[in-house]
């Protein structure tokens, strides 16, 4: 669990102290759950191609 929290902080840093950002991020993550459950991982694959 510590690794995940550390990684989240590396990715988002000070934005995690901004309530609007946290609400937006939460909404995006909640909206993506049905796609992930359905097996749609295009965003994940697109991210890895862009960062790899």
Rosetta silent file (secondary structure, phi, psi, omega in degrees, C-alpha in Angstrom):
SEQUENCE: XXXXXXXXXXXXXXXXXXXXXXXXXXXXXXXXXXXXXXXXXXXXXXXXXXXX
SCORE:     score description
SCORE:     0.000 S_00000001
   1 L     0.000  -36.557  179.709    0.000    0.000    0.000 S_00000001
   2 H   -63.011  -38.340  178.785    2.860    2.410    0.732 S_00000001
   3 H   -60.315  -44.928 -178.751    4.228    1.923   -2.765 S_00000001
   4 H   -62.749  -44.453  179.993    0.899    2.872   -4.300 S_00000001
   5 H   -64.488  -39.779  177.210    0.545    5.981   -2.180 S_00000001
   6 H   -61.631  -43.583 -179.711    4.120    6.988   -3.008 S_00000001
   7 H   -64.806  -41.925  177.499    3.430    6.487   -6.726 S_00000001
   8 H   -59.541  -43.494  178.230    0.210    8.509   -6.537 S_00000001
   9 H   -64.983  -37.172  177.157    2.152   11.338   -4.911 S_00000001
  10 H   -63.813  -38.814 -177.102    4.830   11.132   -7.606 S_00000001
  11 H   -74.792  -40.515 -170.120    2.195   11.392  -10.316 S_00000001
  12 H  -114.047  -19.379  175.659   -0.003   14.125   -8.859 S_00000001
  13 H    47.572 -128.804 -175.422    2.055   15.874   -6.178 S_00000001
  14 H   -64.655  -20.727  178.705    0.572   19.100   -4.868 S_00000001
  15 H   -59.390  -24.297  179.747   -2.582   18.669   -6.957 S_00000001
  16 H   -67.812  -11.421  176.979   -3.752   16.189   -4.312 S_00000001
  17 H   -94.313   -1.499  179.840   -4.252   19.177   -1.989 S_00000001
  18 L   -97.245  111.362 -176.958   -6.659   20.818   -4.457 S_00000001
  19 H   -56.663  -38.440  179.493  -10.249   19.750   -3.666 S_00000001
  20 H   -63.876  -41.602  178.552  -11.445   20.404   -7.233 S_00000001
  21 H   -63.020  -44.803 -178.755   -8.696   18.212   -8.651 S_00000001
  22 H   -62.841  -42.232  177.951   -9.474   15.403   -6.212 S_00000001
  23 H   -63.790  -44.622  179.324  -13.184   15.525   -7.066 S_00000001
  24 H   -62.395  -44.571  179.152  -12.422   15.514  -10.804 S_00000001
  25 H   -62.681  -42.496  178.321   -9.988   12.646  -10.466 S_00000001
  26 H   -61.240  -42.875  179.602  -12.480   10.664   -8.391 S_00000001
  27 H   -63.832  -42.607  178.973  -15.199   11.197  -10.998 S_00000001
  28 H   -63.401  -44.554 -179.706  -12.926   10.084  -13.832 S_00000001
  29 H   -64.634  -42.731  178.974  -11.850    6.975  -11.956 S_00000001
  30 H   -65.353  -36.928  179.669  -15.433    6.054  -11.036 S_00000001
  31 H   -69.232  -26.815 -177.132  -16.573    6.583  -14.622 S_00000001
  32 H   -84.106  -15.181 -177.118  -13.834    4.293  -15.920 S_00000001
  33 H   -56.957  -47.918 -179.951  -14.711    1.321  -13.681 S_00000001
  34 H   -59.839  -35.215  178.368  -17.454   -0.071  -15.953 S_00000001
  35 H   -66.123  -43.060  179.334  -15.084    0.032  -18.939 S_00000001
  36 H   -64.682  -40.991  179.443  -12.392   -1.827  -17.020 S_00000001
  37 H   -63.961  -31.585  179.668  -14.910   -4.416  -15.819 S_00000001
  38 L   -81.383   -4.598  178.095  -15.981   -4.905  -19.430 S_00000001
  39 L    92.075    8.654 -179.820  -12.360   -5.497  -20.409 S_00000001
  40 L   -85.331  108.739 -179.102  -11.819   -2.179  -22.213 S_00000001
  41 L  -121.410   29.201 -178.513   -8.248   -1.121  -21.468 S_00000001
  42 H   -59.908  -41.076  179.925   -7.616    1.144  -24.466 S_00000001
  43 H   -63.309  -41.876  178.693   -6.768    4.142  -22.268 S_00000001
  44 H   -61.893  -45.646 -179.789   -4.274    2.069  -20.289 S_00000001
  45 H   -65.526  -39.883  178.450   -2.682    0.761  -23.487 S_00000001
  46 H   -63.089  -41.528  178.924   -2.581    4.260  -25.012 S_00000001
  47 H   -61.498  -45.891 -178.499   -0.868    5.594  -21.874 S_00000001
  48 H   -67.180  -33.595  176.119    1.790    2.887  -21.984 S_00000001
  49 H   -67.530  -39.083 -177.799    2.506    3.509  -25.675 S_00000001
  50 H   -71.511  -32.213 -177.213    2.862    7.234  -24.979 S_00000001
  51 H   -97.235  -13.075 -175.117    5.153    6.786  -21.987 S_00000001
  52 L   -87.739    0.000    0.000    7.072    3.760  -23.217 S_00000001
